[in-house]
Amino acid sequence: MSLRARINSPEPVNGHGEENRLVGVYRAKLLEEIDLAEMSSLAAADRRVRLERVLGHIISREGPVLSTVERSQLIRRVVDEALGLGILEPLLEDASISEIMVNGPEQVYVERSGRLEMLPLRFSSNEQLMQTIERIVSTVNRRVDEANPMVDARLPSGERVNVIIPPLSLSGPILTIRRFPRAFTLQEMIAIGSLDEQMTLLLAGLVRAKFNVIVSGATGTGKTTLLNSLSGLIPEGERIVTIEDSAELQLQQPHVITLESRPPNVEGKGRVTIRDLVRNSLRMRPDRIIVGEVRGGETLDMLQAMSTGHDGSLATVHANSAEDALMRLQTLASMAEVEIPFAAIKDQINSAVDVIVQLTRHADGSRRVTEIAVVDSHGREEYRIVSVCRFLTQPMTADGRVHGRFGYYPVPRRVADRLYMKNESLPAVFGVADSEEQLAVRRTAI
């Protein structure tokens, strides 16, 4: 195999790719020729240009003889190793990739359009992968070692990062990067089949009429994307406080306060949790509170805020169905430091939560709103939800695609009346249920 072919070949040579060997050789040569003091004084963009120029001279002087494309690829790899995240840099620039998963130095997976694929990329060693990981976590004043083998961090461009290393990981260092989700409008979500026009009209009316909405779904179903789209329906005259672990929501209203939790520093101090921020937000005179995701004791504070004057609040929760969402909220609320009977928590949930929007990622990678359900229980009653819209799945076709249609059902009278009082219209395809019999066939007791 020629040198040119080996440079671009994904196949390993003696356990590592020949390209990785060349990158290591020229990275060492580059370090020998540059002035580190001079480099540190340059801006990031100028630093990259300077390294590319020096490396180009080295390759011209010492070889190998490469085509223009091969030369550019080698220069980029070396500079990415020296300044950026190495082989991950092109992946972070690829807009079609939603997640990057590095399972040790030998395996790199990405998610595109909801499907996983393994790439012909690899790190040269555990040490090189660890250098990349340390470069990421150091930007947020964190460290990763045997004493701190699990780290959550965020890249400057907003991507969420999770790291777990040996001895907890038996597969070597594991790095997972969740891309910053692109802001989709509801019309764009209609175009890709995530929901339809009638559901959008209903959700728009519910948000504007200040119903408290919980967006539920498993990991990677698009909860944050939908939450961001729904938040765009909030009128501009309201004061909105957003609370997230990593600031991903991109609200366009003029009066938005963005709060982000903070992990502890290297001494284990300075942590600010989602619960701390929810409590503080109540003193900020918000009209609505948007919580990126509830996963602990902050759920109780959020429920209290929803039922005490902050109608129209939004949040997401990990759950596999609308029914599971209510049970998970109850479990999370019970994790607060204050010991509250389940009956009292049930009262809070029945009082606070009005609507659950369930999202599902199908086998073909598509993401859809599969149910819109209204909470129909009160006080300390057992939970009851009424489905007003469902995605009715059809048998999978030979091409592996999931097809189906959205079904619409009458909404409870109290929901229709509340929309009417807020001057919001109910799409005609839904109708109003005026009898218990109409609700009973779609009501689920939990």
Contacts in CASP RR format, 6 or more apart in sequence:
PFRMAT RR
TARGET T0000
AUTHOR 0000-0000-0000
METHOD contacts of the structure
MODEL  1
MSLRARINSPEPVNGHGEENRLVGVYRAKLLEEIDLAEMSSLAAADRRVR
LERVLGHIISREGPVLSTVERSQLIRRVVDEALGLGILEPLLEDASISEI
MVNGPEQVYVERSGRLEMLPLRFSSNEQLMQTIERIVSTVNRRVDEANPM
VDARLPSGERVNVIIPPLSLSGPILTIRRFPRAFTLQEMIAIGSLDEQMT
LLLAGLVRAKFNVIVSGATGTGKTTLLNSLSGLIPEGERIVTIEDSAELQ
LQQPHVITLESRPPNVEGKGRVTIRDLVRNSLRMRPDRIIVGEVRGGETL
DMLQAMSTGHDGSLATVHANSAEDALMRLQTLASMAEVEIPFAAIKDQIN
SAVDVIVQLTRHADGSRRVTEIAVVDSHGREEYRIVSVCRFLTQPMTADG
RVHGRFGYYPVPRRVADRLYMKNESLPAVFGVADSEEQLAVRRTAI
1 9 0 8 1.000
3 64 0 8 1.000
4 64 0 8 1.000
4 66 0 8 1.000
4 67 0 8 1.000
4 70 0 8 1.000
6 13 0 8 1.000
6 18 0 8 1.000
6 19 0 8 1.000
7 18 0 8 1.000
7 19 0 8 1.000
7 22 0 8 1.000
7 64 0 8 1.000
7 66 0 8 1.000
7 70 0 8 1.000
7 73 0 8 1.000
7 74 0 8 1.000
8 19 0 8 1.000
8 70 0 8 1.000
8 73 0 8 1.000
9 17 0 8 1.000
9 18 0 8 1.000
9 19 0 8 1.000
10 17 0 8 1.000
10 120 0 8 1.000
10 121 0 8 1.000
11 17 0 8 1.000
11 120 0 8 1.000
12 122 0 8 1.000
13 21 0 8 1.000
16 122 0 8 1.000
16 124 0 8 1.000
16 125 0 8 1.000
17 122 0 8 1.000
17 124 0 8 1.000
19 74 0 8 1.000
19 77 0 8 1.000
20 122 0 8 1.000
20 123 0 8 1.000
20 124 0 8 1.000
21 124 0 8 1.000
22 74 0 8 1.000
23 74 0 8 1.000
23 77 0 8 1.000
23 78 0 8 1.000
23 81 0 8 1.000
23 124 0 8 1.000
24 78 0 8 1.000
24 81 0 8 1.000
24 124 0 8 1.000
26 55 0 8 1.000
26 58 0 8 1.000
26 59 0 8 1.000
26 74 0 8 1.000
26 78 0 8 1.000
27 78 0 8 1.000
27 81 0 8 1.000
27 82 0 8 1.000
29 58 0 8 1.000
29 62 0 8 1.000
30 51 0 8 1.000
30 54 0 8 1.000
30 55 0 8 1.000
30 58 0 8 1.000
30 78 0 8 1.000
30 82 0 8 1.000
31 82 0 8 1.000
33 54 0 8 1.000
33 58 0 8 1.000
34 50 0 8 1.000
34 51 0 8 1.000
34 54 0 8 1.000
39 47 0 8 1.000
39 50 0 8 1.000
39 51 0 8 1.000
42 50 0 8 1.000
44 83 0 8 1.000
47 83 0 8 1.000
48 79 0 8 1.000
48 83 0 8 1.000
51 78 0 8 1.000
51 79 0 8 1.000
51 82 0 8 1.000
51 83 0 8 1.000
52 75 0 8 1.000
52 79 0 8 1.000
55 75 0 8 1.000
55 78 0 8 1.000
55 79 0 8 1.000
56 71 0 8 1.000
56 75 0 8 1.000
59 66 0 8 1.000
59 71 0 8 1.000
59 74 0 8 1.000
59 75 0 8 1.000
66 74 0 8 1.000
76 89 0 8 1.000
77 86 0 8 1.000
77 87 0 8 1.000
80 86 0 8 1.000
80 87 0 8 1.000
80 89 0 8 1.000
80 90 0 8 1.000
81 128 0 8 1.000
84 135 0 8 1.000
85 92 0 8 1.000
85 132 0 8 1.000
85 135 0 8 1.000
85 136 0 8 1.000
86 132 0 8 1.000
87 108 0 8 1.000
87 121 0 8 1.000
87 122 0 8 1.000
87 123 0 8 1.000
88 100 0 8 1.000
88 102 0 8 1.000
88 132 0 8 1.000
88 177 0 8 1.000
91 97 0 8 1.000
91 100 0 8 1.000
91 108 0 8 1.000
91 110 0 8 1.000
91 119 0 8 1.000
92 100 0 8 1.000
92 155 0 8 1.000
92 157 0 8 1.000
92 159 0 8 1.000
92 177 0 8 1.000
92 179 0 8 1.000
94 110 0 8 1.000
95 182 0 8 1.000
96 112 0 8 1.000
96 113 0 8 1.000
97 110 0 8 1.000
97 111 0 8 1.000
97 112 0 8 1.000
97 179 0 8 1.000
98 111 0 8 1.000
98 112 0 8 1.000
98 114 0 8 1.000
98 178 0 8 1.000
98 179 0 8 1.000
98 181 0 8 1.000
99 110 0 8 1.000
99 111 0 8 1.000
99 176 0 8 1.000
99 177 0 8 1.000
99 178 0 8 1.000
99 179 0 8 1.000
100 108 0 8 1.000
100 109 0 8 1.000
100 110 0 8 1.000
100 175 0 8 1.000
100 176 0 8 1.000
100 177 0 8 1.000
100 179 0 8 1.000
101 108 0 8 1.000
101 109 0 8 1.000
101 110 0 8 1.000
101 111 0 8 1.000
101 116 0 8 1.000
101 175 0 8 1.000
101 176 0 8 1.000
101 177 0 8 1.000
102 108 0 8 1.000
102 109 0 8 1.000
102 123 0 8 1.000
102 129 0 8 1.000
102 173 0 8 1.000
102 174 0 8 1.000
102 175 0 8 1.000
102 176 0 8 1.000
103 109 0 8 1.000
103 171 0 8 1.000
103 174 0 8 1.000
104 123 0 8 1.000
104 126 0 8 1.000
104 129 0 8 1.000
104 171 0 8 1.000
104 172 0 8 1.000
104 173 0 8 1.000
104 174 0 8 1.000
104 175 0 8 1.000
105 122 0 8 1.000
105 123 0 8 1.000
105 124 0 8 1.000
105 125 0 8 1.000
105 126 0 8 1.000
105 128 0 8 1.000
105 129 0 8 1.000
105 172 0 8 1.000
105 173 0 8 1.000
106 122 0 8 1.000
106 123 0 8 1.000
107 118 0 8 1.000
107 122 0 8 1.000
108 118 0 8 1.000
108 119 0 8 1.000
108 121 0 8 1.000
108 122 0 8 1.000
109 116 0 8 1.000
109 117 0 8 1.000
109 118 0 8 1.000
109 119 0 8 1.000
110 116 0 8 1.000
110 117 0 8 1.000
110 119 0 8 1.000
111 117 0 8 1.000
113 365 0 8 1.000
114 220 0 8 1.000
114 361 0 8 1.000
114 365 0 8 1.000
114 366 0 8 1.000
114 367 0 8 1.000
115 364 0 8 1.000
115 365 0 8 1.000
123 129 0 8 1.000
123 132 0 8 1.000
126 172 0 8 1.000
126 173 0 8 1.000
129 173 0 8 1.000
129 175 0 8 1.000
130 165 0 8 1.000
130 173 0 8 1.000
132 175 0 8 1.000
133 144 0 8 1.000
133 163 0 8 1.000
133 165 0 8 1.000
133 173 0 8 1.000
133 175 0 8 1.000
134 143 0 8 1.000
134 144 0 8 1.000
136 153 0 8 1.000
136 155 0 8 1.000
136 161 0 8 1.000
136 163 0 8 1.000
136 175 0 8 1.000
137 143 0 8 1.000
137 144 0 8 1.000
137 151 0 8 1.000
137 153 0 8 1.000
137 161 0 8 1.000
137 163 0 8 1.000
139 153 0 8 1.000
139 155 0 8 1.000
139 156 0 8 1.000
140 153 0 8 1.000
140 154 0 8 1.000
140 263 0 8 1.000
141 265 0 8 1.000
141 266 0 8 1.000
142 148 0 8 1.000
142 151 0 8 1.000
142 153 0 8 1.000
142 263 0 8 1.000
142 265 0 8 1.000
142 266 0 8 1.000
143 151 0 8 1.000
143 266 0 8 1.000
144 151 0 8 1.000
144 163 0 8 1.000
144 165 0 8 1.000
145 165 0 8 1.000
146 165 0 8 1.000
146 166 0 8 1.000
146 167 0 8 1.000
149 164 0 8 1.000
149 165 0 8 1.000
149 166 0 8 1.000
149 167 0 8 1.000
149 168 0 8 1.000
149 169 0 8 1.000
150 162 0 8 1.000
150 163 0 8 1.000
150 164 0 8 1.000
150 168 0 8 1.000
151 161 0 8 1.000
151 162 0 8 1.000
151 163 0 8 1.000
151 164 0 8 1.000
152 160 0 8 1.000
152 161 0 8 1.000
152 162 0 8 1.000
152 163 0 8 1.000
152 245 0 8 1.000
152 263 0 8 1.000
153 161 0 8 1.000
153 162 0 8 1.000
153 163 0 8 1.000
154 160 0 8 1.000
154 161 0 8 1.000
154 246 0 8 1.000
155 161 0 8 1.000
155 177 0 8 1.000
157 180 0 8 1.000
158 180 0 8 1.000
158 246 0 8 1.000
158 247 0 8 1.000
158 248 0 8 1.000
159 177 0 8 1.000
159 178 0 8 1.000
159 179 0 8 1.000
159 180 0 8 1.000
160 177 0 8 1.000
160 178 0 8 1.000
160 180 0 8 1.000
160 245 0 8 1.000
160 246 0 8 1.000
161 175 0 8 1.000
161 176 0 8 1.000
161 177 0 8 1.000
161 178 0 8 1.000
162 175 0 8 1.000
162 176 0 8 1.000
162 178 0 8 1.000
163 173 0 8 1.000
163 174 0 8 1.000
163 175 0 8 1.000
163 176 0 8 1.000
164 173 0 8 1.000
164 174 0 8 1.000
165 172 0 8 1.000
165 173 0 8 1.000
165 174 0 8 1.000
166 172 0 8 1.000
166 173 0 8 1.000
180 248 0 8 1.000
181 222 0 8 1.000
181 224 0 8 1.000
181 225 0 8 1.000
181 228 0 8 1.000
181 248 0 8 1.000
182 225 0 8 1.000
183 225 0 8 1.000
183 228 0 8 1.000
183 229 0 8 1.000
183 250 0 8 1.000
184 225 0 8 1.000
184 228 0 8 1.000
184 229 0 8 1.000
185 229 0 8 1.000
186 195 0 8 1.000
186 200 0 8 1.000
186 203 0 8 1.000
186 204 0 8 1.000
186 229 0 8 1.000
186 230 0 8 1.000
186 233 0 8 1.000
187 200 0 8 1.000
189 195 0 8 1.000
189 200 0 8 1.000
189 225 0 8 1.000
189 226 0 8 1.000
189 229 0 8 1.000
190 196 0 8 1.000
190 197 0 8 1.000
190 200 0 8 1.000
192 366 0 8 1.000
193 366 0 8 1.000
193 368 0 8 1.000
194 226 0 8 1.000
194 366 0 8 1.000
194 367 0 8 1.000
194 368 0 8 1.000
194 369 0 8 1.000
195 203 0 8 1.000
195 368 0 8 1.000
195 369 0 8 1.000
195 406 0 8 1.000
196 406 0 8 1.000
198 389 0 8 1.000
198 406 0 8 1.000
198 408 0 8 1.000
198 427 0 8 1.000
198 429 0 8 1.000
198 430 0 8 1.000
199 369 0 8 1.000
199 372 0 8 1.000
199 389 0 8 1.000
199 406 0 8 1.000
201 427 0 8 1.000
202 372 0 8 1.000
202 388 0 8 1.000
202 389 0 8 1.000
202 426 0 8 1.000
202 427 0 8 1.000
202 430 0 8 1.000
203 213 0 8 1.000
203 230 0 8 1.000
203 233 0 8 1.000
203 357 0 8 1.000
203 372 0 8 1.000
204 233 0 8 1.000
205 233 0 8 1.000
205 419 0 8 1.000
205 422 0 8 1.000
205 424 0 8 1.000
205 425 0 8 1.000
206 213 0 8 1.000
206 354 0 8 1.000
206 355 0 8 1.000
206 419 0 8 1.000
206 424 0 8 1.000
207 213 0 8 1.000
207 230 0 8 1.000
207 233 0 8 1.000
207 234 0 8 1.000
207 312 0 8 1.000
207 314 0 8 1.000
208 233 0 8 1.000
208 234 0 8 1.000
208 235 0 8 1.000
208 422 0 8 1.000
208 424 0 8 1.000
209 418 0 8 1.000
209 419 0 8 1.000
209 422 0 8 1.000
209 424 0 8 1.000
210 288 0 8 1.000
210 311 0 8 1.000
210 312 0 8 1.000
210 422 0 8 1.000
211 311 0 8 1.000
211 312 0 8 1.000
211 354 0 8 1.000
211 355 0 8 1.000
211 418 0 8 1.000
212 306 0 8 1.000
212 311 0 8 1.000
212 312 0 8 1.000
212 313 0 8 1.000
212 314 0 8 1.000
212 352 0 8 1.000
212 353 0 8 1.000
212 354 0 8 1.000
212 355 0 8 1.000
213 230 0 8 1.000
213 312 0 8 1.000
213 313 0 8 1.000
213 314 0 8 1.000
213 315 0 8 1.000
213 354 0 8 1.000
213 355 0 8 1.000
213 356 0 8 1.000
213 357 0 8 1.000
214 314 0 8 1.000
214 315 0 8 1.000
214 316 0 8 1.000
214 317 0 8 1.000
214 325 0 8 1.000
214 329 0 8 1.000
214 353 0 8 1.000
214 355 0 8 1.000
214 356 0 8 1.000
214 357 0 8 1.000
215 223 0 8 1.000
215 226 0 8 1.000
215 227 0 8 1.000
215 230 0 8 1.000
215 314 0 8 1.000
215 315 0 8 1.000
215 316 0 8 1.000
215 317 0 8 1.000
215 357 0 8 1.000
215 359 0 8 1.000
216 223 0 8 1.000
216 316 0 8 1.000
216 317 0 8 1.000
216 318 0 8 1.000
216 319 0 8 1.000
216 321 0 8 1.000
216 322 0 8 1.000
216 324 0 8 1.000
216 325 0 8 1.000
216 356 0 8 1.000
216 357 0 8 1.000
216 358 0 8 1.000
216 359 0 8 1.000
217 223 0 8 1.000
217 316 0 8 1.000
217 317 0 8 1.000
217 318 0 8 1.000
217 319 0 8 1.000
217 320 0 8 1.000
217 325 0 8 1.000
217 358 0 8 1.000
217 359 0 8 1.000
217 360 0 8 1.000
218 318 0 8 1.000
218 319 0 8 1.000
218 320 0 8 1.000
218 360 0 8 1.000
218 361 0 8 1.000
219 318 0 8 1.000
220 361 0 8 1.000
220 367 0 8 1.000
221 359 0 8 1.000
221 360 0 8 1.000
221 361 0 8 1.000
221 367 0 8 1.000
222 359 0 8 1.000
222 361 0 8 1.000
222 367 0 8 1.000
223 293 0 8 1.000
223 316 0 8 1.000
223 359 0 8 1.000
224 248 0 8 1.000
224 249 0 8 1.000
224 292 0 8 1.000
224 293 0 8 1.000
224 316 0 8 1.000
226 357 0 8 1.000
226 359 0 8 1.000
226 369 0 8 1.000
227 249 0 8 1.000
227 290 0 8 1.000
227 292 0 8 1.000
227 314 0 8 1.000
227 315 0 8 1.000
227 316 0 8 1.000
228 248 0 8 1.000
228 249 0 8 1.000
228 250 0 8 1.000
228 251 0 8 1.000
230 314 0 8 1.000
231 240 0 8 1.000
231 242 0 8 1.000
231 249 0 8 1.000
231 251 0 8 1.000
231 253 0 8 1.000
231 290 0 8 1.000
231 314 0 8 1.000
232 251 0 8 1.000
232 252 0 8 1.000
232 253 0 8 1.000
234 240 0 8 1.000
234 251 0 8 1.000
234 253 0 8 1.000
234 288 0 8 1.000
236 253 0 8 1.000
236 254 0 8 1.000
236 255 0 8 1.000
237 253 0 8 1.000
237 254 0 8 1.000
237 255 0 8 1.000
237 287 0 8 1.000
238 253 0 8 1.000
238 255 0 8 1.000
238 287 0 8 1.000
238 288 0 8 1.000
239 255 0 8 1.000
239 257 0 8 1.000
239 284 0 8 1.000
239 285 0 8 1.000
239 286 0 8 1.000
239 287 0 8 1.000
239 288 0 8 1.000
240 251 0 8 1.000
240 253 0 8 1.000
240 255 0 8 1.000
240 256 0 8 1.000
240 257 0 8 1.000
240 286 0 8 1.000
240 287 0 8 1.000
240 288 0 8 1.000
240 289 0 8 1.000
240 290 0 8 1.000
241 256 0 8 1.000
241 257 0 8 1.000
241 259 0 8 1.000
241 281 0 8 1.000
241 284 0 8 1.000
241 286 0 8 1.000
241 288 0 8 1.000
241 289 0 8 1.000
241 290 0 8 1.000
242 249 0 8 1.000
242 251 0 8 1.000
242 256 0 8 1.000
242 257 0 8 1.000
242 258 0 8 1.000
242 259 0 8 1.000
242 290 0 8 1.000
242 291 0 8 1.000
242 292 0 8 1.000
243 259 0 8 1.000
243 260 0 8 1.000
243 261 0 8 1.000
243 274 0 8 1.000
243 277 0 8 1.000
243 278 0 8 1.000
243 281 0 8 1.000
243 289 0 8 1.000
243 290 0 8 1.000
243 291 0 8 1.000
243 292 0 8 1.000
244 258 0 8 1.000
244 259 0 8 1.000
244 260 0 8 1.000
244 261 0 8 1.000
244 274 0 8 1.000
244 291 0 8 1.000
244 292 0 8 1.000
244 293 0 8 1.000
245 260 0 8 1.000
245 261 0 8 1.000
245 274 0 8 1.000
245 292 0 8 1.000
245 293 0 8 1.000
246 260 0 8 1.000
247 258 0 8 1.000
247 260 0 8 1.000
248 292 0 8 1.000
249 258 0 8 1.000
249 290 0 8 1.000
249 292 0 8 1.000
251 290 0 8 1.000
257 281 0 8 1.000
257 284 0 8 1.000
257 286 0 8 1.000
259 277 0 8 1.000
259 280 0 8 1.000
259 281 0 8 1.000
260 277 0 8 1.000
261 272 0 8 1.000
261 273 0 8 1.000
261 274 0 8 1.000
261 276 0 8 1.000
261 277 0 8 1.000
262 270 0 8 1.000
262 271 0 8 1.000
262 272 0 8 1.000
263 271 0 8 1.000
264 270 0 8 1.000
264 271 0 8 1.000
273 298 0 8 1.000
274 291 0 8 1.000
274 294 0 8 1.000
274 295 0 8 1.000
274 296 0 8 1.000
274 298 0 8 1.000
275 296 0 8 1.000
275 297 0 8 1.000
275 298 0 8 1.000
275 301 0 8 1.000
275 336 0 8 1.000
277 298 0 8 1.000
278 289 0 8 1.000
278 291 0 8 1.000
278 298 0 8 1.000
278 301 0 8 1.000
278 302 0 8 1.000
278 305 0 8 1.000
279 301 0 8 1.000
281 289 0 8 1.000
281 305 0 8 1.000
282 301 0 8 1.000
282 305 0 8 1.000
282 310 0 8 1.000
286 310 0 8 1.000
287 310 0 8 1.000
288 310 0 8 1.000
288 311 0 8 1.000
288 312 0 8 1.000
288 313 0 8 1.000
288 314 0 8 1.000
289 302 0 8 1.000
289 305 0 8 1.000
289 306 0 8 1.000
289 310 0 8 1.000
289 313 0 8 1.000
290 313 0 8 1.000
290 314 0 8 1.000
290 315 0 8 1.000
291 298 0 8 1.000
291 302 0 8 1.000
291 313 0 8 1.000
291 314 0 8 1.000
291 315 0 8 1.000
291 316 0 8 1.000
292 315 0 8 1.000
292 316 0 8 1.000
293 315 0 8 1.000
293 316 0 8 1.000
293 317 0 8 1.000
293 318 0 8 1.000
294 302 0 8 1.000
294 315 0 8 1.000
294 316 0 8 1.000
294 317 0 8 1.000
294 329 0 8 1.000
294 332 0 8 1.000
295 317 0 8 1.000
295 318 0 8 1.000
295 332 0 8 1.000
296 332 0 8 1.000
296 335 0 8 1.000
296 336 0 8 1.000
297 332 0 8 1.000
297 333 0 8 1.000
297 335 0 8 1.000
297 336 0 8 1.000
297 337 0 8 1.000
298 336 0 8 1.000
299 317 0 8 1.000
299 329 0 8 1.000
299 332 0 8 1.000
299 333 0 8 1.000
299 335 0 8 1.000
299 336 0 8 1.000
300 332 0 8 1.000
300 333 0 8 1.000
300 336 0 8 1.000
300 338 0 8 1.000
300 340 0 8 1.000
300 345 0 8 1.000
300 348 0 8 1.000
301 336 0 8 1.000
302 313 0 8 1.000
302 315 0 8 1.000
302 352 0 8 1.000
303 329 0 8 1.000
303 333 0 8 1.000
303 345 0 8 1.000
303 348 0 8 1.000
303 349 0 8 1.000
303 351 0 8 1.000
303 352 0 8 1.000
303 353 0 8 1.000
304 348 0 8 1.000
304 352 0 8 1.000
305 313 0 8 1.000
306 312 0 8 1.000
306 313 0 8 1.000
306 352 0 8 1.000
306 353 0 8 1.000
307 348 0 8 1.000
307 351 0 8 1.000
307 352 0 8 1.000
317 325 0 8 1.000
317 328 0 8 1.000
317 329 0 8 1.000
317 332 0 8 1.000
318 328 0 8 1.000
319 325 0 8 1.000
319 327 0 8 1.000
319 328 0 8 1.000
319 358 0 8 1.000
321 358 0 8 1.000
321 371 0 8 1.000
322 356 0 8 1.000
322 358 0 8 1.000
322 371 0 8 1.000
322 373 0 8 1.000
322 385 0 8 1.000
322 387 0 8 1.000
322 444 0 8 1.000
323 383 0 8 1.000
323 385 0 8 1.000
323 444 0 8 1.000
323 446 0 8 1.000
325 356 0 8 1.000
325 358 0 8 1.000
326 349 0 8 1.000
326 353 0 8 1.000
326 356 0 8 1.000
326 375 0 8 1.000
326 383 0 8 1.000
326 385 0 8 1.000
326 446 0 8 1.000
327 383 0 8 1.000
327 446 0 8 1.000
329 349 0 8 1.000
329 353 0 8 1.000
330 342 0 8 1.000
330 345 0 8 1.000
330 346 0 8 1.000
330 349 0 8 1.000
333 340 0 8 1.000
333 345 0 8 1.000
333 348 0 8 1.000
333 349 0 8 1.000
334 340 0 8 1.000
334 342 0 8 1.000
334 345 0 8 1.000
343 380 0 8 1.000
344 380 0 8 1.000
346 379 0 8 1.000
346 380 0 8 1.000
346 381 0 8 1.000
346 383 0 8 1.000
347 379 0 8 1.000
347 380 0 8 1.000
349 375 0 8 1.000
349 383 0 8 1.000
350 375 0 8 1.000
350 377 0 8 1.000
350 378 0 8 1.000
350 379 0 8 1.000
350 380 0 8 1.000
350 381 0 8 1.000
350 383 0 8 1.000
351 378 0 8 1.000
351 379 0 8 1.000
353 375 0 8 1.000
354 374 0 8 1.000
354 375 0 8 1.000
355 372 0 8 1.000
355 373 0 8 1.000
355 374 0 8 1.000
355 375 0 8 1.000
356 371 0 8 1.000
356 372 0 8 1.000
356 373 0 8 1.000
356 375 0 8 1.000
356 385 0 8 1.000
357 369 0 8 1.000
357 371 0 8 1.000
357 372 0 8 1.000
358 369 0 8 1.000
358 370 0 8 1.000
358 371 0 8 1.000
358 372 0 8 1.000
358 373 0 8 1.000
359 367 0 8 1.000
359 368 0 8 1.000
359 369 0 8 1.000
359 370 0 8 1.000
360 367 0 8 1.000
360 368 0 8 1.000
360 370 0 8 1.000
360 391 0 8 1.000
361 367 0 8 1.000
362 368 0 8 1.000
362 393 0 8 1.000
362 402 0 8 1.000
363 396 0 8 1.000
363 400 0 8 1.000
363 402 0 8 1.000
364 396 0 8 1.000
364 400 0 8 1.000
364 401 0 8 1.000
364 402 0 8 1.000
366 401 0 8 1.000
366 402 0 8 1.000
368 391 0 8 1.000
369 389 0 8 1.000
369 391 0 8 1.000
370 390 0 8 1.000
370 391 0 8 1.000
371 387 0 8 1.000
371 389 0 8 1.000
371 390 0 8 1.000
371 391 0 8 1.000
372 387 0 8 1.000
372 388 0 8 1.000
372 389 0 8 1.000
373 385 0 8 1.000
373 386 0 8 1.000
373 387 0 8 1.000
373 388 0 8 1.000
373 444 0 8 1.000
374 385 0 8 1.000
374 386 0 8 1.000
374 388 0 8 1.000
374 411 0 8 1.000
374 412 0 8 1.000
374 415 0 8 1.000
375 383 0 8 1.000
375 384 0 8 1.000
375 385 0 8 1.000
376 384 0 8 1.000
376 385 0 8 1.000
376 386 0 8 1.000
376 412 0 8 1.000
376 439 0 8 1.000
376 443 0 8 1.000
377 383 0 8 1.000
377 384 0 8 1.000
377 385 0 8 1.000
382 445 0 8 1.000
382 446 0 8 1.000
383 445 0 8 1.000
383 446 0 8 1.000
384 443 0 8 1.000
384 444 0 8 1.000
384 445 0 8 1.000
384 446 0 8 1.000
385 443 0 8 1.000
385 444 0 8 1.000
385 446 0 8 1.000
386 411 0 8 1.000
386 412 0 8 1.000
386 433 0 8 1.000
386 439 0 8 1.000
386 442 0 8 1.000
386 443 0 8 1.000
386 444 0 8 1.000
387 409 0 8 1.000
387 442 0 8 1.000
387 444 0 8 1.000
388 408 0 8 1.000
388 409 0 8 1.000
388 410 0 8 1.000
388 411 0 8 1.000
388 415 0 8 1.000
388 430 0 8 1.000
388 442 0 8 1.000
389 406 0 8 1.000
389 407 0 8 1.000
389 408 0 8 1.000
389 409 0 8 1.000
389 430 0 8 1.000
390 406 0 8 1.000
390 407 0 8 1.000
390 409 0 8 1.000
391 404 0 8 1.000
391 405 0 8 1.000
391 406 0 8 1.000
391 407 0 8 1.000
392 404 0 8 1.000
392 405 0 8 1.000
392 406 0 8 1.000
392 407 0 8 1.000
393 402 0 8 1.000
393 403 0 8 1.000
393 404 0 8 1.000
394 403 0 8 1.000
394 404 0 8 1.000
394 405 0 8 1.000
396 402 0 8 1.000
396 403 0 8 1.000
397 403 0 8 1.000
408 427 0 8 1.000
408 429 0 8 1.000
408 430 0 8 1.000
409 430 0 8 1.000
409 433 0 8 1.000
409 442 0 8 1.000
410 430 0 8 1.000
410 431 0 8 1.000
410 432 0 8 1.000
410 433 0 8 1.000
410 438 0 8 1.000
410 439 0 8 1.000
411 426 0 8 1.000
411 430 0 8 1.000
411 431 0 8 1.000
411 432 0 8 1.000
411 433 0 8 1.000
412 432 0 8 1.000
412 433 0 8 1.000
412 439 0 8 1.000
413 432 0 8 1.000
413 433 0 8 1.000
413 434 0 8 1.000
416 426 0 8 1.000
416 431 0 8 1.000
416 432 0 8 1.000
419 425 0 8 1.000
419 426 0 8 1.000
420 426 0 8 1.000
426 432 0 8 1.000
433 439 0 8 1.000
END
